[in-house]
């Protein structure tokens, strides 16, 4: 019984340390708002959501996990190959990810959401829809607390965190979208890039569908389906998507002018569009390829003149 009282007492302290409108909250926001905005611009996850989750999960950086493992988001080990920290949570002696510094935790939180298919639907929401994101995180199973979404929304509104969810001002031309600066690390997690709001990995020599599926804990059949493949052939430089592709290209990318060597499959992978939809928009059959210089419609049926 005394152990229960201790746990309740410590929980009470943690809640009050990071309670409404406290100096601890203000200090936390000041310290981490920049990385929250940077990660929002990089991945599309609202800065308000990252800040609210960080505060809630770590007690404004004072929780046992935050202090001992620099883990601000309560992320467990799963397929993690790095350092770990063990503590009781839903079960005894659970494995949590341990980071060299808190900033690593903030980046890995983004990668965690990007690379888990169950969170993919969230990236269809506007960055300004913090309520939708909060409810979606709960729906996808990020936390077990029944009022998790309400807690996030309350923090965001009390601290006016929505002010950090400014719309992105950058418009990338098509050539730049393909020129990602990828880490040379063999760790797939560090090589994830975002195309059409879908997480993907650019294939390097030695990569296989099997190794990518195993690393991200995605069934091989499902990974092949995400990429419109029915066999295991893979090409260095192509992108392998870790979640379902979209029905159309991102806004601003209406057409693709083909060059020598372009195939409909390659175009579908460049823009993160389902191959069947791309063929449908351009009145083409499976296996049919475009002519050099042809304008391929990316967001809807091509106009016939």
C-alpha positions as CSV (number, residue, x, y, z in Angstrom):
1,X,0.0,0.0,0.0
2,X,2.9,2.4,0.8
3,X,4.3,1.8,-2.7
4,X,1.0,3.0,-4.2
5,X,1.0,6.1,-2.1
6,X,4.6,6.9,-3.2
7,X,3.6,6.5,-6.9
8,X,0.5,8.7,-6.5
9,X,2.6,11.3,-4.6
10,X,5.3,11.4,-7.3
11,X,2.6,11.6,-10.0
12,X,1.0,14.5,-8.1
13,X,4.3,16.3,-8.0
14,X,5.0,15.8,-11.7
15,X,1.5,17.1,-12.7
16,X,2.0,20.2,-10.5
17,X,5.5,20.9,-11.8
18,X,4.0,21.1,-15.3
19,X,0.6,22.4,-14.3
20,X,-1.3,25.1,-16.1
21,X,0.5,28.4,-16.9
22,X,3.5,27.5,-14.7
23,X,7.0,28.8,-15.1
24,X,8.1,25.2,-16.0
25,X,5.8,25.2,-19.0
26,X,7.1,28.6,-20.1
27,X,10.7,27.5,-19.8
28,X,10.0,24.3,-21.7
29,X,8.3,26.1,-24.6
30,X,11.2,28.6,-24.8
31,X,13.7,25.8,-24.9
32,X,12.0,23.5,-27.4
33,X,9.8,25.7,-29.6
34,X,12.6,26.1,-32.2
35,X,13.1,22.4,-32.8
36,X,9.3,21.9,-32.7
37,X,8.9,24.4,-35.6
38,X,11.9,22.9,-37.5
39,X,10.4,19.4,-37.2
40,X,7.0,20.8,-38.3
41,X,8.6,22.3,-41.4
42,X,10.5,19.1,-42.1
43,X,7.7,16.6,-41.5
44,X,4.3,18.3,-41.3
45,X,3.7,17.4,-37.6
46,X,2.2,20.6,-35.9
47,X,4.7,22.3,-33.6
48,X,1.8,22.7,-31.1
49,X,1.3,19.0,-31.0
50,X,5.0,18.2,-30.5
51,X,5.2,20.8,-27.7
52,X,2.1,19.6,-26.0
53,X,3.1,15.9,-26.2
54,X,6.5,16.7,-24.9
55,X,5.1,18.6,-21.9
56,X,2.5,16.0,-21.2
57,X,4.7,12.9,-21.6
58,X,7.8,14.3,-19.9
59,X,6.3,16.5,-17.2
60,X,8.0,19.4,-18.8
61,X,11.3,17.5,-18.8
62,X,11.1,16.4,-15.2
63,X,9.9,12.8,-15.5
64,X,12.1,9.8,-14.7
65,X,12.3,8.9,-18.3
66,X,13.2,12.4,-19.4
67,X,15.9,12.9,-16.8
68,X,17.5,9.4,-17.1
69,X,17.0,8.7,-20.9
70,X,16.4,12.2,-22.5
71,X,13.1,10.6,-23.7
72,X,10.5,13.3,-23.8
73,X,7.8,11.3,-25.6
74,X,7.6,8.0,-23.8
75,X,8.6,6.0,-26.9
76,X,9.4,2.3,-26.1
77,X,12.2,0.3,-27.8
78,X,10.2,-1.6,-30.4
79,X,12.8,-2.2,-33.2
80,X,15.3,0.3,-31.6
81,X,19.0,-0.7,-31.9
82,X,20.3,2.1,-29.7
83,X,20.8,2.6,-26.0
84,X,17.8,1.7,-23.8
85,X,16.4,2.4,-20.3
86,X,14.2,0.0,-18.4
87,X,11.4,1.0,-16.0
88,X,7.9,0.0,-15.0
89,X,5.0,1.3,-17.2
90,X,1.9,-0.6,-18.3
91,X,4.0,-3.7,-17.5
92,X,7.1,-4.3,-15.3
93,X,10.6,-3.6,-16.7
94,X,9.6,-2.2,-20.0
95,X,12.2,-1.1,-22.5
96,X,12.3,2.6,-23.5
97,X,14.6,4.4,-26.0
98,X,17.5,6.3,-24.5
99,X,19.0,9.3,-26.3
100,X,22.3,11.2,-26.0
101,X,20.3,14.5,-25.7
102,X,16.7,15.7,-25.6
103,X,16.9,17.0,-29.2
104,X,17.5,13.5,-30.5
105,X,14.2,12.5,-28.8
106,X,12.3,15.3,-30.6
107,X,13.6,14.2,-34.0
108,X,13.0,10.5,-33.3
109,X,9.4,11.3,-32.2
110,X,8.8,12.7,-35.7
111,X,10.4,9.6,-37.4
112,X,8.3,7.4,-35.1
113,X,5.0,9.0,-36.4
114,X,6.3,9.2,-40.0
115,X,7.2,5.5,-40.3
116,X,4.3,3.8,-38.5
117,X,1.4,3.2,-41.0
118,X,-1.2,3.6,-38.3
119,X,-0.3,7.3,-38.1
120,X,-0.3,7.9,-41.9
121,X,-3.8,9.3,-41.9
122,X,-2.7,12.2,-39.7
123,X,-0.6,13.7,-42.4
124,X,-3.7,14.3,-44.5
125,X,-4.7,16.9,-41.9
126,X,-3.6,20.5,-42.1
127,X,-0.8,21.5,-39.7
128,X,-3.2,24.0,-38.2
129,X,-5.7,21.3,-37.2
130,X,-4.3,20.6,-33.7
131,X,-7.6,19.2,-32.5
132,X,-7.7,16.7,-35.3
133,X,-4.1,15.7,-34.6
134,X,-4.8,15.3,-30.9
135,X,-7.8,13.1,-31.5
136,X,-6.0,11.2,-34.2
137,X,-3.1,10.3,-32.0
138,X,-5.5,8.9,-29.4
139,X,-7.4,7.0,-32.1
140,X,-4.1,5.5,-33.5
141,X,-3.2,4.3,-30.0
142,X,-0.3,6.6,-29.1
143,X,-1.5,6.6,-25.5
144,X,-4.0,4.5,-23.4
145,X,-5.5,7.4,-21.4
146,X,-9.1,7.9,-22.4
147,X,-8.7,11.7,-22.1
148,X,-5.3,12.0,-23.9
149,X,-6.7,14.1,-26.7
150,X,-8.4,16.5,-24.3
151,X,-5.2,16.9,-22.3
152,X,-3.2,17.8,-25.4
153,X,-5.9,20.3,-26.6
154,X,-6.1,21.9,-23.1
155,X,-2.3,22.4,-23.0
156,X,-2.3,23.9,-26.5
157,X,-5.1,26.3,-25.8
158,X,-3.8,27.3,-22.3
159,X,-0.4,28.1,-23.7
160,X,-1.5,29.3,-27.1
161,X,0.8,26.8,-28.8
162,X,-1.3,27.0,-32.0
163,X,0.6,30.3,-32.7
164,X,3.6,28.2,-33.8
165,X,1.6,26.2,-36.4
166,X,2.4,28.8,-39.1
167,X,1.8,27.7,-42.7
168,X,4.9,26.6,-44.6
169,X,6.0,29.4,-47.0
170,X,8.4,27.3,-49.1
171,X,7.4,26.1,-52.6
172,X,9.8,23.5,-54.0
173,X,10.1,23.1,-57.8
174,X,10.0,19.5,-59.0
175,X,13.7,19.0,-59.5
176,X,14.5,20.1,-55.9
177,X,11.9,17.7,-54.5
178,X,14.0,14.8,-55.7
179,X,17.4,16.1,-54.4
180,X,17.2,15.1,-50.8
181,X,20.3,15.2,-48.7
182,X,20.2,11.8,-47.1
183,X,22.4,10.6,-44.3
184,X,25.0,8.0,-45.2
185,X,24.1,6.0,-42.1
186,X,23.1,2.4,-42.6
187,X,20.3,3.0,-40.1
188,X,17.1,3.2,-42.2
189,X,15.5,5.5,-39.6
190,X,18.0,8.3,-40.5
191,X,17.3,7.9,-44.2
192,X,13.5,8.4,-44.1
193,X,12.3,11.2,-46.4
194,X,8.9,12.5,-46.9
195,X,7.2,12.6,-50.4
196,X,3.6,13.7,-50.8
197,X,3.2,13.4,-47.0
198,X,4.3,9.7,-47.1
199,X,7.4,8.3,-45.4
200,X,9.8,6.6,-47.7
201,X,13.4,5.3,-47.9
202,X,15.7,6.0,-50.8
203,X,17.3,2.7,-51.8
204,X,21.0,2.3,-51.5
205,X,23.2,-0.6,-52.7
206,X,22.5,-3.7,-50.6
207,X,19.0,-2.7,-49.6
208,X,16.2,-5.2,-50.2
209,X,12.4,-5.1,-49.7
210,X,12.9,-7.8,-47.1
211,X,15.5,-5.8,-45.1
212,X,13.4,-2.6,-45.2
213,X,10.2,-4.5,-44.2
214,X,12.0,-6.2,-41.3
215,X,13.5,-3.0,-40.0
216,X,10.2,-1.1,-40.0
217,X,8.2,-4.1,-38.8
218,X,6.0,-4.0,-41.9
219,X,4.7,-7.2,-43.4
220,X,6.5,-7.8,-46.7
221,X,3.3,-8.3,-48.7
222,X,2.0,-5.0,-47.4
223,X,5.2,-3.2,-48.2
224,X,5.1,-4.5,-51.8
225,X,1.5,-3.4,-52.1
226,X,2.4,0.1,-50.9
227,X,4.8,0.2,-53.7
228,X,2.7,-1.3,-56.5
229,X,5.0,-4.3,-56.6
230,X,4.2,-8.0,-56.9
231,X,7.8,-9.2,-57.0
232,X,11.0,-8.3,-55.1
233,X,13.0,-6.5,-57.7
234,X,14.5,-3.2,-56.3
235,X,16.6,-0.5,-57.9
236,X,19.2,1.7,-56.3
237,X,18.0,5.3,-56.1
238,X,14.3,4.4,-56.1
239,X,12.1,5.3,-53.2
240,X,10.3,2.6,-51.2
241,X,7.2,3.9,-49.5
242,X,6.4,2.8,-45.9
243,X,2.7,3.6,-46.1
244,X,0.0,3.8,-48.8
245,X,0.6,6.2,-51.7
246,X,-1.9,8.9,-52.4
247,X,-4.5,9.2,-55.1
248,X,-2.9,12.4,-56.5
249,X,0.3,14.4,-56.5
250,X,0.9,17.3,-54.0
251,X,-0.7,20.6,-54.8
252,X,1.4,22.5,-57.3
253,X,2.4,19.4,-59.2
254,X,-0.2,19.1,-62.0
255,X,1.8,17.6,-64.8
256,X,5.1,15.7,-65.3
257,X,6.8,16.2,-68.7
258,X,8.4,12.8,-69.6
259,X,12.0,12.4,-70.6
260,X,13.8,9.4,-72.1
261,X,13.6,6.4,-69.8
262,X,10.6,7.5,-67.8
263,X,8.0,4.8,-67.1
264,X,4.6,5.2,-65.5
265,X,5.8,3.3,-62.5
266,X,8.8,5.6,-62.0
267,X,6.6,8.6,-62.2
268,X,4.2,7.2,-59.7
269,X,7.1,6.7,-57.3
270,X,8.5,10.2,-57.9
271,X,5.3,11.8,-56.7
272,X,3.9,9.2,-54.3
273,X,0.8,8.4,-56.4
274,X,-0.9,5.0,-56.7
275,X,0.1,3.5,-60.1
276,X,-3.6,2.6,-60.9
277,X,-4.7,6.2,-60.4
278,X,-1.9,7.6,-62.5
279,X,-2.8,5.2,-65.3
280,X,-6.5,6.1,-64.9
281,X,-5.9,9.8,-65.1
282,X,-4.0,9.4,-68.4
283,X,-6.3,6.8,-70.0
284,X,-3.5,4.2,-70.1
285,X,-3.4,0.4,-69.6
286,X,-1.1,-1.4,-67.2
287,X,2.2,-1.8,-68.9
288,X,1.6,1.0,-71.4
289,X,4.4,3.6,-71.3
290,X,4.4,7.4,-72.2
291,X,6.2,9.0,-75.2
292,X,9.2,11.3,-74.6
293,X,7.9,14.8,-74.0
294,X,4.4,13.7,-73.1
295,X,2.6,15.7,-70.3
296,X,1.4,13.2,-67.7
297,X,-1.5,14.4,-65.6
298,X,-0.8,13.9,-61.8
299,X,-3.9,15.2,-60.0
300,X,-6.9,14.2,-62.1
301,X,-8.1,13.0,-65.5
302,X,-6.2,14.5,-68.4
303,X,-8.2,16.9,-70.6
304,X,-8.8,15.4,-74.0
305,X,-8.9,17.9,-76.9
